[in-house]
Protein backbone atom coordinates (compact mmCIF):
# COMPACT_ATOMS: atom_id res chain seq x y z
CA UNK A 1 0.00 0.00 0.00
CA UNK A 2 2.82 2.40 0.89
CA UNK A 3 4.50 1.76 -2.46
CA UNK A 4 1.26 2.56 -4.31
CA UNK A 5 0.64 5.73 -2.31
CA UNK A 6 4.21 6.95 -2.83
CA UNK A 7 4.68 6.09 -6.52
CA UNK A 8 1.17 5.56 -7.87
CA UNK A 9 1.87 1.97 -8.92
CA UNK A 10 2.88 -1.41 -7.57
CA UNK A 11 5.37 -3.72 -9.24
CA UNK A 12 3.80 -7.05 -10.28
CA UNK A 13 6.49 -8.97 -8.34
CA UNK A 14 5.59 -7.10 -5.15
CA UNK A 15 1.91 -7.87 -5.68
CA UNK A 16 2.66 -11.55 -6.30
CA UNK A 17 4.53 -11.71 -3.00
CA UNK A 18 1.84 -10.20 -0.75
CA UNK A 19 -1.54 -10.92 -2.36
CA UNK A 20 -2.08 -14.54 -1.13
CA UNK A 21 -1.28 -13.55 2.46
CA UNK A 22 -3.50 -10.45 2.27
CA UNK A 23 -6.40 -12.56 0.96
CA UNK A 24 -5.86 -15.17 3.72
CA UNK A 25 -5.86 -12.51 6.42
CA UNK A 26 -8.90 -10.73 5.01
CA UNK A 27 -7.08 -7.41 4.54
CA UNK A 28 -7.85 -7.33 0.80
CA UNK A 29 -11.27 -7.91 -0.75
CA UNK A 30 -11.03 -8.10 -4.55
CA UNK A 31 -14.10 -7.06 -6.52
CA UNK A 32 -14.68 -8.32 -10.04
CA UNK A 33 -17.48 -7.43 -12.42
CA UNK A 34 -18.28 -10.52 -14.44
CA UNK A 35 -20.99 -11.33 -16.96
CA UNK A 36 -21.28 -15.10 -17.25
CA UNK A 37 -23.59 -14.88 -20.26
CA UNK A 38 -21.13 -12.96 -22.45
CA UNK A 39 -17.98 -14.11 -20.68
CA UNK A 40 -16.93 -10.54 -19.95
CA UNK A 41 -14.45 -10.54 -17.05
CA UNK A 42 -14.45 -14.34 -16.63
CA UNK A 43 -10.87 -14.88 -17.89
CA UNK A 44 -9.57 -12.13 -15.60
CA UNK A 45 -11.39 -13.58 -12.58
CA UNK A 46 -10.15 -17.10 -13.33
CA UNK A 47 -6.58 -15.85 -13.78
CA UNK A 48 -6.74 -13.95 -10.47
CA UNK A 49 -8.10 -16.97 -8.60
CA UNK A 50 -5.49 -19.27 -10.11
CA UNK A 51 -2.63 -16.86 -9.40
CA UNK A 52 -3.46 -15.35 -6.02
CA UNK A 53 -6.02 -17.34 -4.04
CA UNK A 54 -4.35 -19.23 -1.22
CA UNK A 55 -4.59 -23.00 -1.34
CA UNK A 56 -5.54 -25.29 1.51
CA UNK A 57 -1.86 -26.09 1.90
CA UNK A 58 -1.34 -22.51 3.10
CA UNK A 59 -3.97 -22.86 5.83
CA UNK A 60 -3.47 -26.47 6.92
CA UNK A 61 -6.19 -28.15 8.95
CA UNK A 62 -9.25 -26.10 9.91
CA UNK A 63 -11.56 -26.48 12.88
CA UNK A 64 -15.20 -27.09 11.97
CA UNK A 65 -18.35 -28.00 13.87
CA UNK A 66 -19.54 -31.54 13.27
CA UNK A 67 -23.15 -32.77 13.11
CA UNK A 68 -22.97 -33.54 16.85
CA UNK A 69 -21.98 -29.89 17.58
CA UNK A 70 -18.43 -30.92 18.54
CA UNK A 71 -15.33 -29.36 17.01
CA UNK A 72 -13.53 -31.49 14.44
CA UNK A 73 -10.28 -30.94 12.54
CA UNK A 74 -10.62 -30.94 8.76
CA UNK A 75 -7.33 -31.37 6.90
CA UNK A 76 -6.87 -30.49 3.21
CA UNK A 77 -7.58 -33.51 1.02
CA UNK A 78 -8.10 -33.43 -2.77
CA UNK A 79 -10.35 -36.50 -2.50
CA UNK A 80 -12.92 -34.68 -0.34
CA UNK A 81 -16.13 -34.03 -2.31
CA UNK A 82 -17.50 -30.52 -2.75
CA UNK A 83 -19.15 -29.04 0.32
CA UNK A 84 -20.93 -25.71 0.29
CA UNK A 85 -24.28 -23.97 0.02
CA UNK A 86 -25.97 -20.94 -1.48
CA UNK A 87 -26.63 -18.66 1.47
CA UNK A 88 -28.16 -15.71 -0.35
CA UNK A 89 -29.95 -15.11 -3.63
CA UNK A 90 -30.53 -11.60 -4.95
CA UNK A 91 -32.73 -10.77 -7.93
CA UNK A 92 -31.63 -7.68 -9.84
CA UNK A 93 -33.57 -6.22 -12.78
CA UNK A 94 -30.43 -5.41 -14.76
CA UNK A 95 -28.23 -8.38 -13.85
CA UNK A 96 -30.66 -11.16 -13.08
CA UNK A 97 -30.13 -13.71 -10.34
CA UNK A 98 -27.00 -13.41 -8.19
CA UNK A 99 -26.13 -16.37 -5.97
CA UNK A 100 -23.69 -16.07 -3.07
CA UNK A 101 -21.97 -19.39 -2.36
CA UNK A 102 -20.02 -20.38 0.76
CA UNK A 103 -17.58 -23.17 -0.11
CA UNK A 104 -16.31 -25.28 2.77
CA UNK A 105 -14.46 -27.98 0.86
CA UNK A 106 -13.73 -28.80 -2.74
CA UNK A 107 -11.65 -31.58 -4.21
CA UNK A 108 -9.41 -30.93 -7.18
CA UNK A 109 -11.28 -32.84 -9.86
CA UNK A 110 -11.31 -31.07 -13.21
CA UNK A 111 -14.73 -30.35 -14.72
CA UNK A 112 -16.56 -31.87 -11.74
CA UNK A 113 -20.01 -30.59 -10.90
CA UNK A 114 -21.98 -30.81 -7.69
CA UNK A 115 -25.48 -29.78 -6.75
CA UNK A 116 -25.43 -26.77 -4.40
CA UNK A 117 -28.35 -26.74 -1.97
CA UNK A 118 -29.83 -23.42 -0.88
CA UNK A 119 -30.69 -22.69 2.73
CA UNK A 120 -34.14 -24.13 3.36
CA UNK A 121 -34.13 -26.14 0.13
CA UNK A 122 -36.13 -29.34 0.00
Steps between C-alpha positions, in 0.01 A plus 500: 500500500782740589668436165176580315438817700857622448547414131149447365570141395601162635749269333343167396769308694410687819132423447575132438687484830231651725162428339446138623580599859278810481210289369554239776500766770196678359682832453423508126158442345524481120193604303442374148220589262420191298229419248471123471269522199746692281815385677605857573748500790500120542858446374630775729318355802624148425857625455484690831364198687761270349786741571417651838244301698667311782476123488405271785868420539552858620237465773550139609228332703194705596269462797136439409185409690381146440139377484518423874599865573855397596810656347680287243825555310466500122829457314546588131429198281448508121275193527243682716179565303363851456335648807322833497165674473331803350434728795347795318321560172442851368280583202610809309306646206814581302720203591257222577553245774813530715587204722744530790672168571695401812744221413627289788685230309573418140708222353724565203313309232497677165158572349317348798155628584303478821150603594505801735208503743352832609414573861155356563501299177300180487 
